[in-house]
């Protein structure tokens, strides 16, 4: 991650998300960074947009929230193909994972259908092992 050229706002947002134990909404990020000069949602959204482009932050569509990539040392999650998340509906824990078998099956489907995939994100909702016990 040291090779990233981040602005002050991007660094603050990424650091906050990296330390968070749950996904954070843009407004939660704004509230937590007010003491660091954040005053408007647009500041947060601009930082999040750039961090997503860099592949170091992911948006969880079903929660309308954001998490830091768990593979930041690899510079960009796009190298993994499909990005998948297991989201616990009880405690809010999010686990990011990659499965090459899923990548291969989706790529084959797209090839057969002539579909040009640009981004694939899977969100699995349920209970983590601790909450299910």
C-alpha positions as CSV (number, residue, x, y, z in Angstrom):
1,X,0.0,0.0,0.0
2,X,3.0,2.3,0.4
3,X,3.1,2.8,-3.4
4,X,-0.3,4.5,-3.4
5,X,-0.2,8.2,-3.8
6,X,-3.1,9.2,-1.6
7,X,-4.5,12.7,-0.7
8,X,-4.9,13.6,2.9
9,X,-8.7,12.8,2.8
10,X,-8.1,9.5,1.0
11,X,-5.6,8.5,3.6
12,X,-7.9,9.4,6.5
13,X,-10.8,7.4,4.9
14,X,-8.7,4.4,4.1
15,X,-7.2,4.4,7.6
16,X,-10.6,4.6,9.2
17,X,-12.0,1.8,7.1
18,X,-8.9,-0.4,7.8
19,X,-9.3,0.0,11.5
20,X,-13.1,-0.5,11.5
21,X,-14.5,-3.8,12.7
22,X,-17.6,-3.4,10.5
23,X,-18.6,-1.8,7.2
24,X,-19.1,2.0,7.5
25,X,-21.6,4.1,5.6
26,X,-20.4,7.4,4.0
27,X,-22.3,9.4,6.7
28,X,-20.6,7.4,9.5
29,X,-17.3,8.1,7.9
30,X,-18.2,11.8,7.8
31,X,-19.2,11.8,11.4
32,X,-16.0,10.1,12.5
33,X,-13.7,12.3,10.5
34,X,-15.3,15.7,11.4
35,X,-12.4,16.5,13.8
36,X,-10.0,16.0,10.8
37,X,-11.6,18.7,8.7
38,X,-14.4,16.7,7.0
39,X,-17.5,19.0,6.7
40,X,-19.5,17.7,3.7
41,X,-20.6,14.3,2.3
42,X,-19.0,15.2,-1.0
43,X,-15.5,15.1,0.6
44,X,-16.2,11.5,1.7
45,X,-17.7,10.4,-1.6
46,X,-14.8,11.8,-3.6
47,X,-12.3,10.0,-1.4
48,X,-14.3,6.7,-1.5
49,X,-14.6,6.9,-5.3
50,X,-10.8,7.2,-5.8
51,X,-10.1,4.5,-3.3
52,X,-12.5,2.1,-5.1
53,X,-10.8,2.9,-8.4
54,X,-7.5,2.0,-6.8
55,X,-9.0,-1.3,-5.6
56,X,-8.3,-0.7,-1.9
57,X,-11.9,-0.1,-0.8
58,X,-15.0,-2.0,-1.7
59,X,-18.7,-0.9,-1.6
60,X,-21.1,-3.5,-0.2
61,X,-24.2,-2.9,-2.3
62,X,-26.6,-4.7,0.0
63,X,-25.5,-2.6,3.0
64,X,-24.8,0.7,1.2
65,X,-21.5,0.8,3.1
66,X,-17.8,0.4,2.6
67,X,-14.9,-1.8,3.7
68,X,-11.2,-1.7,3.2
69,X,-9.9,-4.4,0.9
70,X,-8.4,-7.3,2.8
71,X,-5.8,-7.8,0.1
72,X,-4.3,-4.3,0.0
73,X,-0.8,-5.6,0.0
74,X,-1.5,-6.9,-3.5
75,X,-2.3,-3.4,-4.7
76,X,-5.6,-4.1,-6.5
77,X,-8.3,-6.6,-6.0
78,X,-9.0,-6.7,-9.7
79,X,-6.3,-9.3,-10.0
80,X,-8.5,-11.8,-8.2
81,X,-11.4,-11.7,-10.6
82,X,-14.6,-12.1,-8.6
83,X,-14.7,-10.2,-5.3
84,X,-16.9,-12.1,-2.8
85,X,-18.1,-11.2,0.7
86,X,-19.7,-13.2,3.4
87,X,-21.8,-10.8,5.6
88,X,-23.1,-11.8,9.0
89,X,-26.6,-10.4,9.5
90,X,-26.2,-10.7,13.3
91,X,-22.8,-9.2,14.2
92,X,-22.0,-7.4,11.0
93,X,-18.7,-9.1,10.4
94,X,-17.6,-9.1,6.7
95,X,-15.2,-11.7,5.3
96,X,-13.7,-11.0,1.9
97,X,-12.7,-14.1,-0.1
98,X,-11.8,-15.2,-3.6
99,X,-12.5,-18.6,-5.2
100,X,-11.0,-19.4,-8.6
101,X,-13.6,-22.1,-9.3
102,X,-16.3,-19.5,-9.1
103,X,-14.2,-17.2,-11.3
104,X,-13.8,-19.9,-13.9
105,X,-17.5,-20.9,-13.9
106,X,-18.6,-17.3,-14.3
107,X,-16.1,-16.6,-17.0
108,X,-17.2,-19.7,-18.9
109,X,-20.9,-18.6,-18.7
110,X,-20.0,-15.2,-19.9
111,X,-18.0,-16.6,-22.8
112,X,-20.8,-18.9,-23.8
113,X,-23.3,-16.0,-23.8
114,X,-21.0,-13.6,-25.4
115,X,-21.2,-11.3,-22.4
116,X,-18.3,-9.0,-21.6
117,X,-18.0,-8.9,-17.8
118,X,-16.4,-5.8,-16.3
119,X,-16.9,-6.4,-12.6
120,X,-18.3,-9.2,-10.5
121,X,-19.1,-8.9,-6.9
122,X,-20.9,-11.5,-4.8
123,X,-22.4,-10.8,-1.4
124,X,-23.5,-13.8,0.7
125,X,-25.8,-12.8,3.6
126,X,-26.3,-15.1,6.6
127,X,-24.7,-15.9,10.0
128,X,-21.0,-16.3,10.7
129,X,-19.9,-19.4,12.5
130,X,-19.8,-17.6,15.9
131,X,-23.4,-16.3,15.5
132,X,-24.7,-19.5,14.1
133,X,-23.4,-21.6,17.1
